[in-house]
Each structure stands twice: as structure tokens, then as C-alpha cells.
Amino acid sequence: MRVTVTGSSGLIGSALVQSLREDGHDVVRLVRREPARPDEARWSPADGCVDKEALSADAIVHLAGAGVGDRPWTKAYKQKIRDSRIVGTRTIAEAIAAAHPRPRVLVCGSAIGYYGDTGGREVDERSPAGRGFLAGVVRDWEAAAAPAREAGVRVAFPRTGVVLAREGGILGRTLPLFKFGLGGTLGGGGQWTSWISLADQVAALRFLIDHDLDGPVNLTAPNPVTNAEYTRALGRALHRPVRLAVPRFVLRAALGEFAGEGPLVSQRVLPRRLAGAGFRFAHETVDEALAAVL
């Protein structure tokens, strides 16, 4: 199978590329710079251009996008978050629609930010969009893939939760603090975290390539936890105390608007479509995931 991947240098993309290649699949990595290797092809979202050779694939996995928590949410950076997803997705979708032959599936990255703050309420793929900046971004992000869907290509939106990996993401960034016994709960600790291990994330993306699922599919483990539960589980995995807590006002002062849609948001999201299609999680509980990751 031939698979084209955008965002292949990121945490999820690089793991997906490695997994596909280990199983003998041909992977083309779309890059914005001039290609430097035989497995690379160029695309330019700003110009609406995609290398035609990269479109000659069985599947395209589109994961490119600016990191949501990488920088303070200035007006300019919020625009970058939007543009990197919406403009990039529209470019890929329009290129797919114009291609002959077309890939059979577009797996277009998305996020559980779609649901906004759900409090303690469980939500699944049937739930409506929430409120807030990220909910609006995700709604428009998924809508930008319409040209591919209208051209008859199956389009799946993996709405990803918090990915647990020691190489990066929230866990990777906070791991040094927890190792030194400086980890703790965020805010009151009662906010729900919908997480997934990196191994299950990659397996689920491959499942979406191979199985006839379209539309939104939540990529979260079946057992979300509160921030306090996650913190205690990480302390157990590292054999370190977790007695500290970061008050809400400190997080809001340090992170600004992002605090309310990042570490303080409560999202209790269930993977009903993925589980209903027969996907088996390697790590169903946060303790299993942390033990495997660490």
C-alpha cells in the first residue's frame, strides 16, 4: 500500500510513518521545503500546490498543523493555528478532488476540541460542537475537507485526545518535573482528561485507513480520567510523590486564554464509533498506558 503523510515530522506523524514502513508499506512524506530525500514530495498550502506524485496513493493521512500549546495565544498565533489547519486541509482536499485516479481515503486529522468544555458529561461522535476558539477551529477544519468528500473519496476525521508519549506532547514536556517530585494537579484536578497512548493512536489511524469508517471518529481511550487521577497514576508509574498543585489563577496568569481551553478544560470523550467497529485498545486504562510508555 502507498500512503502519503503530511505532518510526518511531528510526534504522531513520525510514529505513523515508522509503523507503516516496518510493515512494508510505501510512504511518501509531504514537506513544505524542497525535497531532500527520495521519499519526500513538496506541497505549499499557501499556494494551493501539491506534488501530483504524492496524490498517486491509496491513502492520504493529513496531520499537519501548528501546535496548539506551543506558544502563547496571541492574535497572530491564533490565526496561525487556524490557517495551518483550514488552509492546509482545503489545499489537500482540492488536490485530491482534482486527481485522477484519486486516493480511496483521506484520514484528515481533527481533535476533541470540537466538543468544547463538557464538564463531567460524557460525549461521543453524535454530540454537538461546543463553544470556544478550538471548537470553532475544529468545525471549520473538518468542513475544509468537503471537496474530497464531494468527489467521492471516503473522509475520516480522527478527533484526537491527549496523546501520551515520552517523546513529546503534554507527558513528554512535564515528565522531568514529575521525575524530580515536582509534579502535581492542575487547578482543582477535577477536570476530565480524554487520553490515548501513542501506540493506540497510530494503530487507530491505521485502522481508519483499512476500515470503512467515515466522518468523525474519536481517538481516545475508553476510560478518561480526571486530572487528579492522571497525576496520581503518573506518580505511581514513576514512584514519585505528587503532593503539589498549581492553582487556576497561576495557570491563567501564565498561559492566558489557552489555560481555559487547554489544561483547565474538562473533556469526557468516549470512542464509541471506534470501539463499535471492532478496534481493540492495547492500553485501556491510564495505568496500563503509562506503564507501557515509561
C-alpha positions in Angstrom: 0.0 0.0 0.0 1.2 3.5 -0.8 0.4 6.2 1.9 1.1 9.9 1.7 1.5 11.7 5.0 1.6 15.4 6.0 2.9 16.4 9.4 5.3 13.4 9.2 7.9 15.1 11.4 5.6 15.6 14.3 5.0 13.2 17.3 2.2 11.3 15.7 3.2 11.5 12.1 6.7 10.2 12.7 5.4 7.3 14.7 2.9 6.5 12.0 5.5 6.6 9.2 7.7 4.3 11.1 4.9 1.8 11.8 3.8 1.7 8.1 7.3 1.2 6.9 8.0 -1.6 9.4 5.1 -3.4 7.8 6.5 -2.9 4.3 4.2 -0.1 3.1 5.5 2.7 0.8 5.3 6.1 2.5 5.6 9.5 0.9 6.2 12.4 3.2 4.8 15.8 2.1 7.1 18.6 3.1 7.0 22.4 2.6 10.6 22.8 1.8 12.4 21.5 -1.3 12.5 17.6 -1.1 15.9 16.3 0.1 15.2 12.6 0.0 13.6 10.1 -2.4 10.6 9.6 -0.1 9.7 13.3 0.1 7.4 15.4 -2.1 6.6 19.1 -1.8 3.4 20.9 -1.1 2.7 24.5 -0.4 -0.6 25.2 1.4 -0.2 29.0 0.9 0.0 28.5 -2.9 -2.6 25.7 -3.1 0.0 23.3 -4.6 0.6 19.6 -4.0 3.1 17.4 -5.9 1.0 15.2 -8.2 3.1 12.2 -7.5 2.2 12.4 -3.9 -1.5 12.1 -4.8 -0.9 8.8 -6.5 -1.5 6.9 -3.3 -4.0 4.5 -1.8 -4.5 6.7 1.2 -3.5 10.2 2.4 -3.1 10.9 6.1 -3.2 14.7 6.8 -1.8 15.6 10.2 -0.1 19.0 9.6 -0.9 21.9 11.8 0.7 24.4 14.2 1.0 23.2 17.8 -1.9 24.4 19.9 0.0 24.7 23.1 3.4 25.5 21.7 3.3 29.3 22.1 1.1 32.0 23.9 -2.2 32.6 22.2 -1.5 36.0 20.7 -3.9 37.2 18.0 -1.3 36.3 15.4 -0.6 32.8 16.7 -4.3 32.0 16.9 -4.6 32.9 13.3 -1.7 30.6 12.6 -3.4 27.8 14.4 -6.5 28.3 12.2 -4.7 28.8 8.9 -2.3 25.9 9.3 -5.3 23.6 9.6 -8.0 25.1 7.4 -5.9 26.3 4.5 -3.8 23.1 4.6 -6.8 20.9 4.6 -8.5 22.8 1.9 -5.4 22.5 -0.3 -5.1 18.7 0.3 -8.9 18.2 -0.3 -9.0 20.2 -3.5 -5.8 18.5 -4.9 -7.4 15.1 -4.1 -10.7 16.1 -5.9 -8.7 17.1 -9.0 -6.5 14.0 -9.1 -7.1 11.1 -11.4 -7.1 8.4 -10.1 -7.9 9.6 -6.6 -6.8 8.1 -3.3 -9.5 5.9 -1.8 -9.4 7.5 1.6 -8.4 10.8 3.3 -7.7 10.5 7.0 -7.8 14.1 8.0 -6.6 15.0 11.5 -9.0 16.6 13.9 -9.3 17.0 17.6 -11.7 16.6 20.6 -11.5 20.3 21.0 -14.6 20.1 18.8 -16.7 19.4 21.9 -15.5 22.3 24.0 -15.7 22.0 27.7 -18.0 19.1 28.5 -17.7 19.2 32.3 -18.4 15.8 33.7 -20.8 14.9 30.9 -19.9 12.1 28.6 -19.9 12.9 24.9 -19.4 10.9 21.7 -19.4 11.5 17.9 -23.1 12.2 18.0 -22.6 15.2 20.3 -22.8 18.7 19.0 -19.9 21.2 18.7 -19.1 23.1 21.8 -18.1 26.7 22.3 -14.8 28.4 22.3 -11.9 29.1 19.9 -10.8 25.5 19.4 -14.3 24.2 18.9 -14.7 26.8 16.1 -11.3 25.8 14.6 -12.1 22.1 14.5 -15.6 22.7 13.0 -14.1 24.8 10.2 -11.1 22.4 9.9 -13.4 19.4 9.2 -15.6 21.5 6.8 -12.5 22.3 4.7 -12.2 18.7 3.6 -15.5 18.9 1.7 -14.0 18.9 -1.8 -12.5 15.4 -1.3 -15.8 14.1 0.2 -17.8 15.6 -2.6 -15.5 14.0 -5.2 -16.5 10.6 -3.7 -13.4 10.0 -1.5 -14.0 8.5 1.9 -13.0 11.0 4.5 -12.5 10.1 8.2 -11.8 12.7 10.9 -9.8 11.2 13.8 -10.7 13.5 16.7 -7.6 13.0 18.8 -7.4 13.5 22.6 -4.3 13.9 24.7 -1.6 11.6 23.3 0.6 10.0 25.9 4.2 9.6 24.8 7.5 10.2 26.5 8.9 11.7 23.2 6.6 14.7 23.3 3.2 16.1 24.0 2.0 17.0 27.4 3.5 14.0 29.1 6.9 14.5 27.4 7.0 18.1 28.5 6.0 17.5 32.1 7.9 14.3 32.7 11.1 16.0 34.0 9.1 17.8 36.7 7.4 14.6 37.9 10.7 12.7 37.9 12.0 15.3 40.4 8.9 15.1 42.5 7.7 18.5 41.4 4.6 17.3 39.5 1.1 18.0 40.7 -2.6 18.5 39.9 -3.7 21.4 37.7 -6.4 23.7 39.0 -8.8 21.7 41.2 -7.9 18.5 39.5 -11.5 17.6 38.8 -11.4 18.3 35.1 -11.6 15.3 32.8 -8.8 14.3 30.5 -9.5 12.1 27.5 -6.2 10.5 26.6 -4.8 7.8 24.2 -1.4 6.2 24.2 0.8 6.9 21.1 0.8 3.2 20.2 -3.0 3.1 20.2 -3.1 6.4 18.3 -1.0 5.0 15.5 -3.0 1.7 15.5 -6.2 3.7 15.3 -5.0 5.8 12.4 -4.1 2.6 10.5 -7.5 1.1 11.4 -9.2 4.2 9.8 -7.1 3.6 6.6 -8.1 0.0 6.4 -11.7 0.0 7.6 -14.8 1.6 6.1 -15.3 4.4 8.6 -16.0 8.0 7.6 -16.9 11.2 9.3 -15.8 11.9 12.9 -14.2 9.1 15.0 -13.0 9.8 18.5 -9.4 8.7 19.1 -9.5 8.5 22.9 -9.1 5.5 25.3 -12.4 4.2 26.7 -11.5 5.2 30.2 -11.0 9.0 30.6 -9.7 10.2 33.9 -9.7 13.4 36.0 -6.6 15.4 36.1 -6.1 14.3 39.8 -6.4 10.7 38.8 -3.9 11.1 35.9 -1.5 12.9 38.2 -1.7 10.1 40.8 -1.2 7.5 38.1 1.9 9.2 36.8 3.3 9.4 40.3 2.7 5.7 40.7 4.4 4.9 37.4 7.4 7.0 38.4 7.4 6.1 42.1 7.4 9.8 42.9 5.2 11.9 45.2 2.6 14.2 43.7 1.7 16.5 46.6 1.8 19.8 44.7 -1.0 21.7 43.0 -1.0 24.6 40.5 -3.9 27.0 41.3 -6.1 28.1 38.5 -5.2 31.7 38.8 -1.5 30.8 38.3 -2.3 28.8 35.2 -4.4 31.6 33.8 -1.7 34.2 34.5 1.0 32.0 32.9 -0.9 30.7 29.9 -3.6 33.3 29.3 -6.6 32.2 27.1 -5.0 28.8 26.4 -5.4 27.8 30.0 -9.2 27.7 29.7 -9.1 25.5 26.6 -6.0 23.5 27.5 -5.0 22.3 31.0 -8.2 23.5 32.7 -10.7 22.3 30.1 -12.8 19.3 31.1 -13.5 16.8 28.3 -15.0 13.4 28.9 -15.0 11.9 25.4 -15.8 8.3 24.5 -14.6 6.4 21.4 -17.9 4.8 20.6 -17.5 4.5 16.8 -14.0 3.1 17.0 -15.0 0.5 19.6 -18.2 -0.3 17.8 -16.1 -1.0 14.6 -14.1 -3.6 16.5 -10.9 -1.7 17.3 -9.1 -3.2 20.3 -7.1 -0.8 22.5 -3.7 -2.1 23.7 -4.0 0.3 26.7 -7.5 0.8 28.1 -6.5 2.3 31.4 -4.2 5.2 32.1 -2.1 2.9 34.4 -1.5 0.5 31.5 -0.6 3.3 29.1 1.8 5.0 31.5 3.5 1.6 32.3 4.0 0.9 28.6 5.1 4.5 27.8 7.6 4.8 30.7 
